[in-house]
Amino acid sequence: MANTTDYTQKLQDLNQKVEITSFKALSKAAGVSERQILRLRRGEVAQMRVDVLLKLSSVLQLSLSELVTTFSTANLSQGNGVSTQQLLQEIADLKKEYQRSQLQIEQQRELLLQQFQQSSLQLLESLLLQFPAAAQKARENPQLEAVKILPLVENPLKKLLQNWGVEAIAPVGAEIPYDPQKHQLLEGTAQPGELVKVRYTGYVQGDKLLYRAKVQPT
């Protein structure tokens, strides 16, 4: 119990140096649970994950080795054959492995983003290639009916939304029963079930509502 008191005071002193007012505030600042803070106060560094120690050392403005030596239990160097130096070496090795894992995750994230962008561009290929030329023709010839170039926008957009599992709640101009969960009134009032007219379509993706359809009373 004496060790717990000693480490608690040490942690309070370190909190004051970095202007953290409580253990709960330290937990929030470091993004770790209050249970991990309690383990640090008890000197259970050897049982704590490296990523937790790294977060705490960063907030407390200590190096990882300083954090470990400050909060290591007194019997680490005797009885169980594990020295503080050995513990520091193990943590250093785990830190390197953690950093390698973080790098791999970042590389995978970038690869997934590139794949996502490429697949999206493939779906929008006809829009990207043909729409600029059609828009230029429309500017050069004001008499050209805009409706003729609408498919260049609509078809790739429909294909993209279909590929992502996104569905329109209702088409623009449709008259549908008012549902306050899926519809947003632009003006006036309406009771659930009363007919309203869709001014701007909304979207759902599976069970998730993305955008409510904007409607007005009929």
Order of alpha helices (4+ residues) and beta strands (2+ residues): alpha-alpha-alpha-alpha-alpha-alpha-alpha-alpha-beta-beta-beta-beta-beta-beta-beta
